[in-house]
């Protein structure tokens, strides 16, 4: 009787250990950093939300980003929009979207005719090699876009699991 009870307890312990390993593996796969990154569809959805479903035209927006980045923590990004920045024709906002970051919308800059020029330079964090988009909203309600591809060798924006 005692021997059968020991066999039952050891089988139960082995079963619990196996179940625990499966649970840890499943949790690790669910929290994988690769699952955290946005996808192209997420970037398209972010652009759709910005534009409200209006069409986005190519041109007028120049996005300059290095084609090869050693470290994704501080990537220089320059955006300029071809606009006279007058009271009748100016850029209202510039949205920057990165399709490989955990959150695709990096930042939005709001401009007025008093801004003088529709150009900005900043540094951003990029999680992976990806396409970065700049969407400019004009005062007449039209949207213009430009994009650039970059290869990041050391990623930023990753979550430690």
C-alpha positions as CSV (number, residue, x, y, z in Angstrom):
1,X,0.0,0.0,0.0
2,X,2.8,2.4,0.9
3,X,4.6,1.6,-2.3
4,X,1.6,2.4,-4.6
5,X,1.1,5.7,-2.7
6,X,4.8,6.7,-3.4
7,X,4.4,5.8,-7.1
8,X,1.2,7.9,-7.3
9,X,3.0,10.9,-5.7
10,X,6.1,10.7,-7.9
11,X,3.9,10.5,-11.0
12,X,1.9,13.4,-9.8
13,X,5.1,15.4,-9.2
14,X,6.5,14.6,-12.6
15,X,3.2,15.5,-14.2
16,X,3.1,18.9,-12.4
17,X,6.8,19.6,-13.4
18,X,5.9,18.9,-17.1
19,X,2.8,21.1,-16.9
20,X,4.9,23.9,-15.3
21,X,7.5,23.7,-18.1
22,X,4.7,23.9,-20.7
23,X,3.2,26.9,-18.9
24,X,6.5,28.7,-18.8
25,X,7.2,28.0,-22.5
26,X,3.7,29.3,-23.4
27,X,4.1,32.4,-21.3
28,X,7.5,33.1,-22.9
29,X,6.1,32.7,-26.4
30,X,3.2,35.0,-25.5
31,X,5.5,37.7,-24.1
32,X,8.1,37.4,-26.8
33,X,9.6,40.7,-27.9
34,X,8.8,39.8,-31.5
35,X,5.1,39.8,-30.7
36,X,5.5,43.3,-29.2
37,X,6.5,45.0,-32.5
38,X,3.9,46.7,-34.6
39,X,3.3,45.2,-38.0
40,X,2.7,46.8,-41.4
41,X,-1.0,46.5,-40.8
42,X,-0.7,48.4,-37.5
43,X,1.2,51.2,-39.3
44,X,-1.5,51.3,-42.0
45,X,-4.2,51.5,-39.3
46,X,-2.4,54.4,-37.6
47,X,-2.3,56.2,-40.9
48,X,-5.9,55.5,-41.5
49,X,-6.8,56.9,-38.1
50,X,-4.8,60.1,-38.8
51,X,-6.3,60.7,-42.2
52,X,-9.8,59.6,-41.3
53,X,-10.0,57.5,-44.4
54,X,-9.0,60.2,-46.8
55,X,-6.5,59.4,-49.6
56,X,-2.9,60.2,-49.0
57,X,-0.9,61.5,-51.9
58,X,2.8,60.9,-52.5
59,X,5.2,63.8,-52.7
60,X,5.8,67.2,-51.0
61,X,7.1,65.4,-47.9
62,X,10.8,64.6,-47.7
63,X,11.9,62.2,-44.9
64,X,15.6,61.8,-44.4
65,X,16.9,59.0,-42.2
66,X,20.2,57.1,-42.4
67,X,19.8,53.9,-44.5
68,X,22.1,52.0,-42.0
69,X,21.9,52.7,-38.3
70,X,24.3,51.1,-35.9
71,X,22.2,51.8,-32.8
72,X,18.4,52.3,-32.8
73,X,18.4,54.4,-29.6
74,X,19.2,57.8,-31.2
75,X,18.4,57.9,-34.9
76,X,18.5,61.3,-36.6
77,X,15.3,62.0,-38.5
78,X,14.6,65.1,-40.7
79,X,11.2,65.9,-42.2
80,X,10.5,68.8,-44.5
81,X,7.3,69.6,-46.4
82,X,7.2,71.7,-49.6
83,X,4.9,74.5,-48.5
84,X,5.1,78.3,-48.6
85,X,3.7,78.4,-45.0
86,X,1.4,81.4,-45.7
87,X,-2.0,82.1,-44.2
88,X,-3.7,80.4,-47.2
89,X,-1.3,77.5,-47.7
90,X,0.4,75.9,-44.7
91,X,1.1,72.6,-43.0
92,X,-1.1,71.9,-40.0
93,X,0.7,68.8,-38.7
94,X,3.3,66.3,-39.4
95,X,2.9,62.7,-38.1
96,X,5.8,60.2,-38.1
97,X,4.9,56.5,-38.1
98,X,7.3,53.6,-37.7
99,X,6.0,50.2,-38.7
100,X,8.4,48.2,-36.5
101,X,8.1,50.0,-33.2
102,X,5.9,48.7,-30.3
103,X,3.7,51.7,-30.9
104,X,3.7,52.8,-34.6
105,X,2.9,56.5,-34.0
106,X,6.3,58.0,-33.0
107,X,5.3,61.7,-32.7
108,X,3.1,64.5,-34.1
109,X,4.3,68.1,-34.6
110,X,1.7,70.9,-35.0
111,X,2.6,73.9,-37.2
112,X,1.0,77.3,-38.0
113,X,1.9,79.9,-40.7
114,X,4.0,81.6,-38.0
115,X,6.3,78.5,-37.9
116,X,8.0,80.0,-41.0
117,X,9.1,76.7,-42.4
118,X,7.7,73.2,-42.5
119,X,10.9,71.4,-41.5
120,X,12.1,69.7,-38.3
121,X,15.0,67.6,-37.1
122,X,14.8,65.3,-34.1
123,X,16.1,62.0,-32.8
124,X,13.9,59.0,-32.5
125,X,14.2,55.4,-31.2
126,X,13.7,52.6,-33.7
127,X,13.1,49.1,-32.5
128,X,14.1,47.3,-35.7
129,X,14.9,47.6,-39.4
130,X,11.8,49.1,-40.9
131,X,10.0,51.7,-43.1
132,X,9.3,55.1,-41.4
133,X,6.5,57.2,-42.8
134,X,5.9,61.0,-42.5
135,X,2.3,62.2,-43.1
136,X,1.7,65.9,-43.5
137,X,-1.8,67.4,-43.1
138,X,-2.3,70.6,-45.0
139,X,-4.7,73.4,-44.0
140,X,-6.9,72.5,-46.9
141,X,-7.5,69.0,-45.5
142,X,-5.2,67.2,-47.9
143,X,-2.6,64.6,-46.8
144,X,0.8,64.1,-48.3
145,X,3.3,61.4,-47.5
146,X,7.0,60.4,-47.8
147,X,8.9,57.4,-46.4
148,X,12.4,56.1,-45.9
149,X,13.7,52.6,-45.2
150,X,16.4,52.0,-42.6
151,X,18.4,49.0,-41.4
152,X,19.0,48.9,-37.6
153,X,21.8,46.7,-36.4
154,X,21.2,47.2,-32.6
155,X,17.6,47.6,-31.8
156,X,16.0,50.0,-29.3
157,X,12.4,50.0,-27.8
158,X,12.5,46.4,-26.8
159,X,10.9,45.2,-23.6
160,X,12.8,42.8,-21.4
161,X,10.8,39.7,-20.6
